[in-house]
Amino acid sequence: MRSRLIDGLTTTDALADVFSDLSFIESMLAFEAALARVEARLGIIPDRAARDIVHAAGESARFDAAAMARATRQSATPGVPLVAALTERVRAIDEWSARFVHVGATSQDVVDTALILTISRAQSLLDADHVRLTTTLRALSESHASSVMLGRTLLQPAPPVTFGLKAAGWFAAEHRAWRQLAEAFDRTRLLQFGGASGTLAALGEAGPEVSRALADELGLTSPEAPWHTSRDRLAGFVTACGVYAGVLGKIARDISLLMQHEVSEVSEAGGGSSTMPHKRNPSGSAIVLAAASRLPGLVATFLGDMIQEHERAVGGWQAEVPTVAAAVQATGSALAALADAMAHLTVSPARMRENLDATRGLVYAERVMIRASALHGRDHARRLVDTAIAESRSTGATFGDIVRATPELVEAMGDAVQDFDRPEHYLGAAESLRVALLASAS
């Protein structure tokens, strides 16, 4: 049973339910019930036994998760106590039917397939939050296409951008990473069914047919062969979770920085402080960043687990289920938190303009430098611009006023000298780039 207080920032209620003990037991039982139905249909086990197995498997609430967890520590897999408990439930119905539980399968088949079924259920939850987030990001970009703001490089003022462009960059990166994650989700939808050594030997010639039918029964793809120690697809999936969470974390980092009191250009609905009533904390961004900080370690753990021995791993495979479960839940937690935060984000174009103006026009020094270099050469232009910057800083006059009072710079700027320090006149391709970023998700 998960600790909801300790785990509260690393998952959501819906994802916690998907990865709960009961849910995982249900997934394992779904495998066993489907196996029984398929094997009865193909004449491998009697219909009567299959009916009893399916009936027992349908009573997941009667399986003791705590007892199974204790037994798991003895067998190093939850598959063994699950099969034992199911066999006992079937035996209570019919002693004879109990001999047909789990025919031709191995414990890793049960656990791996249960994990895949669980991941598949989680996908729809993440997909709904992805749609919410992208809808909000697109709307923010469109409504703030002309909201000028400081560009910031190395956390210092740079020439202006628009908030619409920034939001479009978030949107496009999220879309790219989500597409990779969705494809990774699809690649995981594989049945695991190989029997003791991955040859399906216990089923004889019928093994491949059972495998194909079992995959169809569970709504999964039948792989070309069992993948007991070939973990590349799951590794790609966990890695995609890490990349996606990193993209979400970048957005959250930007929001938390823009929300600082000294900046105040955007604001989350936020959370309060236990002792400072005036505070509005970036709680959504905090949840995203907490989750994103966990993913690199989980990715590294899974990649380390890939080096598995022969036909069945010792230790590496056993570490995978909690690693994958944590990765999916952390990713989903970050996504849900960011979707909520962005849906209630307050944007202040007026404050953005104030922060731009507070630089007294120094962020346009690049523009002046380029024009002056063309006329006076780079070295002399640099001296002229450096002198203008120093005078602006020492006197408090705007950089634009200093430039307009310097004949050589006036000559260099030409007709642009009167309004070169208006942000709307130094946005370059910002709008076309914004449009292209939004179109990239089409």
Secondary structure, 3 states (H helix, E strand, C coil): CCCCCCCCCCCCHHHHHHCCHHHHHHHHHHHHHHHHHHHHHCCCCCHHHHHHHHHHHCCHHHCCHHHHHHHHHHHCCCHHHHHHHHHHHHHHHCCCHHHHCCCCCCHHHHHHHHHHHHHHHHHHHHHHHHHHHHHHHHHHHHHCCCCEEEEEECCEEEEEEEHHHHHHHHHHHHHHHHHHHHHHHHHHCECCCCCCCCCCHHHHHHHHHHHHHHHHHHCCECCCCCCCCCCHHHHHHHHHHHHHHHHHHHHHHHHHHHCCCCCCCEECCCECCCCCCCCCECHHHHHHHHHHHHHHHHHHHHHHHCCCCCCCCCCCHHHHHHHHHHHHHHHHHHHHHHHHHHHCCEECHHHHHHHHHCCCCHHHHHHHHHHHHHHHCHHHHHHHHHHHHHHHHHHCCCHHHHHHCCHHHHHHHHHHHHCCCCHHHCCCCHHHHHHHHHHCCC
